[in-house]
Structure formats: structure tokens, C-alpha cells
Amino acid sequence: MATLLLPAIAALVGPPLPRRALFASPAALLFAAPPPAHARSAVRQAMATFAEGRVEEALELYDAILAANPAARPYLWQRGLALYYAGRFDEGAAQFADDVAVNPNDTEEQIWHLLCLAQVKGGLASARAYRLSVGEDRRPVMRAVQRLFLSGDEADEREVELLAREGEPGTRFYAALYLSLYRESLGDKEGARKRMLEAVATEYARGTGRLDPMVELANVAVRRRGWE
């Protein structure tokens, strides 16, 4: 794995980009400034492997990156997603906590941290006591999703459901995706299945957003959970 050496990302790229910055052109915006080709290749290879559903193999690639450069850990939010779908929830929670330390305004990191902890703390209600502090997300859909995860209130769930029905294409995808994950955190497998299938069927997931890493994640979830 010597070819996967990754320089100190913080020095190379400056402030990290939240995953929402990848929407327009994910491949082009992985880094704020172009790092060496081998660094881009290592992360992209791991992301592509995950997108193909080879979750454990993707984790081997991320771990090789970290073995070469432990300082890269706070910038590998993608690794946290793979850890979640590998069932390594304690490690996933630690990864997202590290991510928030360098990217304190990413609501999605807070939510994924809660999702991991819900699996090891006896449910989402217990996990909330350990929630990370983050700034306000600029996307209305993610602010609504955050309120739902932090409150568990039925009115907040109805608000996200409305966005899944009537929002613009990207909003409908993200609302359905996180409704699925919310239902999964509550142990509602059928509700999680229904919402994830809704997410991958959206116009965004099938069209302009098909290269969004979170669309790729939704497709992995469908395959991983046997919901195809």
C-alpha cells in the first residue's frame, strides 16, 4: 500500500469542505486545493469501492491512508459512512466526532454520530445525551432533519415528510434519505426500507445528483440491507 501515501491533508487543503460542497461536481471538489495526484487517487479509490458496495474493502483502503498518515483522520468523513455500514458503530462515532472537531458547522456529521451511537447506546433517545455541538446548516432540509433527530417529535417528522413530498429535487432526496435513517435508528425496518427506496427513486438520485456521495450511499444501503 505504499502507493497510497497521503500527505498531511490539513496543510494541503486548508479548511475542510463539508460533503454538501460536493453536490455540483463531486470529483472536482474533493479538496479545496489540488493535492498530489496520489492523495486524490487514494480517497477516490476508497469512495468508488464503497459506492460499488464493497464496504469492507473500502475500509481497508481508508485504513491504509490512515496508516500512512494518521493526521488525515479528521478529514475522512467518508470512512465514517463505511464504518456505519460495516456495523463498526463505536469506530464510526469516533470518526464523526473527529470530523466535527475540524468541521464544526456540518450538521450531517452530528447526525451520523447520533446514528452510530443509537446502535450502541440502546436507541436514539439515549444517544442524544452524547450529541455533538455544531453550527447552523445553511440548507433548510438539513435544519429540519437535525430538529427531528434531536427532538424525536412527531411534528418535526411531519415537516421532513412534507419536504420529501414537495421540496425541490435535492431536498426530496435528502429528506427521504434521512427519514429512512431516522426510522432505522428507531428499529423500524419497514419504514427505513420504504423511505430509502423512495430516496433512490427521486429525480435527483437518478439524474443530476447521481454522483453525490450521499446518493451513492443510499444505493449501497439498499443493496446492503437487501432492499433491492
Buried (B, 14 or more C-beta within 10 A) or exposed (E): EEEBBBBBBBEBBEEBBBBBBBBEEBEEEBBBEEBEEEBBEBBBBBBBBBBBBBBEBBBEBBBBBBEBBEEBBBBBBBBBBBBBBBEBBEBBBBBBBBBBEBBEEBBBBBBBBBBBBBBEBEBBEEBBEEBBEBEEBEBEBBBBBBBBBBEBEEEBBEBBBEBBEEBEBBBBBBBBBBBBBBBBBBEBEEBBBBBBBBBBEBEBBEEBBEBBBBBBBBBBBBEBBEBE
